[in-house]
Amino acid sequence: MLTARPDQLVNMLYDRLIQAMERAKSALSTGGDVGVIHDELILGQRILAELNVTLDIDRGSELAQILALLYELCTNRLIAANVPKSITELEAAEVVVKDIRDAWIAAALEVTSA
């Protein structure tokens, strides 16, 4: 039976989100299929929504509140990228997501090695 720890599952979501953004960016930069761009950006929005619902805002965690705002920002950027097919908006979201993912990996390593 294959299982993953919760931190690994979150990391998988980040990795797939980045992959979706990279696929959309590649298609945008080469004048690729608009349907692929749309589908990948919609998938990115869905992954951000899933990451958002995993946050425990009720516990009052300041980090959870900040992440919720960053997820909302990235979602809005993906929407803004999808409508006019703007690579600039997509790249702005990608930078934020990669920074969050890198911080998540570092924090997970610290916790699991403690």
C-alpha positions as MATLAB code, in Angstrom:
seq = 'MLTARPDQLVNMLYDRLIQAMERAKSALSTGGDVGVIHDELILGQRILAELNVTLDIDRGSELAQILALLYELCTNRLIAANVPKSITELEAAEVVVKDIRDAWIAAALEVTSA';
ca = [
       0.000    0.000    0.000;
       1.356    3.403   -0.944;
       0.862    6.231    1.503;
       2.224    9.717    1.875;
       2.532   11.927    4.913;
       0.393   15.101    4.918;
       3.484   17.257    4.293;
       4.317   15.129    1.251;
       0.781   15.494   -0.091;
       0.985   19.268    0.189;
       4.343   19.201   -1.561;
       2.788   17.155   -4.381;
       0.088   19.796   -4.759;
       2.710   22.544   -5.005;
       4.697   20.552   -7.550;
       1.630   19.922   -9.720;
       0.620   23.575   -9.432;
       4.056   24.670  -10.633;
       3.906   22.118  -13.431;
       0.528   23.489  -14.553;
       1.876   27.036  -14.549;
       4.980   25.996  -16.485;
       2.871   24.190  -19.093;
       0.631   27.235  -19.482;
       3.664   29.529  -19.705;
       5.267   27.338  -22.334;
       2.096   27.324  -24.411;
       1.716   31.090  -23.982;
       5.282   31.825  -25.039;
       5.051   29.655  -28.157;
       1.570   30.716  -29.222;
       0.319   27.263  -28.315;
      -3.142   25.855  -27.928;
      -5.420   28.264  -26.063;
      -7.347   25.293  -24.666;
      -4.200   23.900  -23.038;
      -3.413   27.291  -21.531;
      -6.941   27.600  -20.183;
      -7.051   24.059  -18.796;
      -3.692   24.375  -17.021;
      -4.601   27.738  -15.490;
      -7.952   26.385  -14.310;
      -6.162   23.387  -12.802;
      -3.830   25.827  -11.043;
      -6.814   27.664   -9.583;
      -8.306   24.389   -8.357;
      -5.049   23.368   -6.689;
      -4.815   26.756   -4.990;
      -8.386   26.281   -3.745;
      -7.455   22.856   -2.370;
      -4.383   24.274   -0.637;
      -6.549   27.017    0.815;
      -9.069   24.617    2.360;
      -6.260   22.767    4.129;
      -5.427   25.885    6.133;
      -6.583   26.006    9.749;
      -7.639   29.645    9.947;
      -9.866   28.969   12.986;
      -6.860   28.293   15.189;
      -5.825   31.875   14.591;
      -2.537   31.028   12.962;
      -1.036   34.144   11.448;
       0.814   31.954    8.961;
      -2.450   30.383    7.788;
      -3.959   33.830    7.293;
      -0.941   34.981    5.282;
      -1.007   31.841    3.143;
      -4.733   32.352    2.495;
      -4.003   35.855    1.235;
      -1.140   34.616   -0.939;
      -3.305   31.842   -2.395;
      -5.990   34.418   -3.177;
      -3.404   36.679   -4.802;
      -2.109   33.817   -6.942;
      -5.618   32.722   -7.885;
      -6.409   36.264   -9.003;
      -3.186   36.373  -11.012;
      -4.047   33.096  -12.737;
      -7.483   34.463  -13.593;
      -5.858   37.650  -14.879;
      -3.440   35.533  -16.918;
      -6.209   33.408  -18.389;
      -8.552   36.082  -19.664;
      -6.136   38.032  -21.911;
      -3.545   35.194  -21.967;
      -0.976   37.309  -20.094;
       2.372   35.696  -19.396;
       3.290   38.569  -17.039;
       0.486   37.745  -14.604;
       1.325   34.053  -14.791;
       5.007   34.638  -14.049;
       4.122   36.824  -11.059;
       2.013   34.004   -9.584;
       4.701   31.446  -10.353;
       7.330   33.362   -8.371;
       5.076   33.480   -5.301;
       4.135   29.798   -5.520;
       7.751   28.690   -5.938;
       8.780   30.746   -2.905;
       5.990   29.219   -0.807;
       6.857   25.714   -2.011;
      10.555   26.187   -1.180;
       9.695   27.461    2.304;
       7.291   24.536    2.774;
       9.989   22.011    1.834;
      12.486   23.627    4.200;
       9.981   23.663    7.074;
       8.936   20.038    6.449;
      12.561   18.908    6.436;
      13.192   20.724    9.679;
      10.176   19.130   11.354;
      10.870   15.600   10.105;
      14.554   15.756   11.066;
      13.810   17.017   14.593;
];
